[in-house]
Amino acid sequence: RRTSCCSVFIVSELEGAGVSDCCVSSKEEDAILPCSLSTKENIDSKVFQWKKDGQKKVFIYDAGQTNGNGLEGQNEQFRGRVFHFPDKLKVGDASIVIKRTKVTDSGNYTCDFPCLQSPRQFHVELLVGECFTETLIKINLYSDIWTITILT
């Protein structure tokens, strides 16, 4: 019997920090980490980068150049497993896909636009583990902090 992937996206506007999301995924499944400018401006010629836990470079985009395609610096953990959506850049979407997620991919991710007139940063927490067919997800919000409890 195949286990299914659980996905939960929670959006909360944090003052001056952008959007905070949480994604829950089964290991070995693909996870989409959302990052999109509310202005929907074309970001084809912009710079953005994704980092995990504030340090590990997950994905780098600089006006058409990406890691693996002219840019260096991507952390080995993510090499060959992270992709963006080139066709969605025109509407401000810098979301990425992490292929074949692993438990070690769990963590806090940031999507930074450092060179915009008003720099923006988005936060995504990725939780990777086993998901079962009968899963109850409980979500609480306390002081702008989302808590997700998964009961199986």
N, C-alpha and C positions, 0 to 999 in steps of 0.2 A: 504494500500500500504506500503510495507516494504522499509525503507530507507537503502541505501547502505553505506558501509564503504569507506571512502576516505583514501588512504595511499600514502604518499610522502616520499621518502628517498633521502636525499641530502648528498653527500659525498664530503668532502673538507679536504685536509691534512693541519693541522695546525702545525707549527714548534714546535717540542718538546712536543706536546700535544696529538698526536694521531689523530683520525678522529672525525669530527663533523658531526652529522646527525640530521635530523628533521623528526619526524613521526607525521602524522595527523590521528586521529582515531575518529570514532563515539563512543559516550558513549555506554556502554554495549557490545561493540565489543571487540575482543581480539587484542592486539597490540604487534608486535614483535619489540623489541629494539635491533638493530644490534651492535655487538661487535666482531671483528675478527682480530687476529694477521695476518699481511701480510706475516710473515714467515711460516704460516700454521703449526707451530710446535705443537706437542701433548701437551695438557695442562691438561691431566688426573690427573697428580700428582702436579699440580701448585695451586696457590691461586689466586682467583679473587673475587671482590665484586662489587656490584652495589649499588649506593646511589642516593637518590633524594635530590636535592637542597643542596648537600654537607653534609647533616647530616643524614637523615632518611635511615636506612639500608633496602634496598629493597630485595637483594639476596646475600647470602654469599656461596662461594664454597672453600673448603680447602681439596685438594687431595682426592676427593670422598665423603667427608662429606658436607652436605648442611644444610641450616636452615630447621628445621622441621625433620631433619635426623641426629641428633647429634650435631648441632651447634645452639647456642642461639643468640639473638640480632636483629632478623628481626622486623621491625616496624609493629605494629598492623594493620596499613592501608593496608599492602600487604599480611598479613598472609593467606595462602591457595589460593592465586591468582597468584603467580609468579612461573614459571617453566623454566628450561633450557633444552637444547638438549644434553643429555649425549652422544649420538652417534656422535655428531659433535665436541666433545672436542678433538678428535684425529687429527683434521685438524685446530685446533686453534680457533674454534668458541665458544665464550662465550655469544652468544645472549640469551636473555630471552623473555618470553611471559608474559604479564600482562593480565590476564583473566578478562572479564567483566569490562572494563575500566570505570572510573568515571571522572567527570569533575575535581575533586580534585586530580586526578592522573597527571594532567597537570603540567609540570615543567621541570627543567633541571636535567638530569641524568648523572652520570659518571660510567664508567666501569673501575675499577682499577686493574692492575696487579702489586702489590707493591713489589713482591719478584723476579721478573725477573732480569737478569743481567743489563738490561737497563729497569727500570720500565716504564710502558706505561699506559696512561690514555686516554679513549675515551669519547666523549661528545655527548649526544643525548638530543634533546629537544622534549618532547611529548606534543602535543596539542590535547585535547579531547573535543569534543562538538558534536552538531548535524550536520550531513552531509545530504545534500539533493541530489536528483538525478541530478539536474543541478547545478553544482558547477564549478566556474572558479577559478583556483589557479594561483596566480601571484607570481613569485619568483625573488628576487633581491639579488645581492651580492655587499656589500659595505664594503671595508676594512676587509675582512675575516669574516664578519657578515652576515648571511643569514636572510632575511626578507621574511616571507610568509604571503600573504594576501589572505584570502578566501572570495570571493564574491558570494553570493547566490541570 
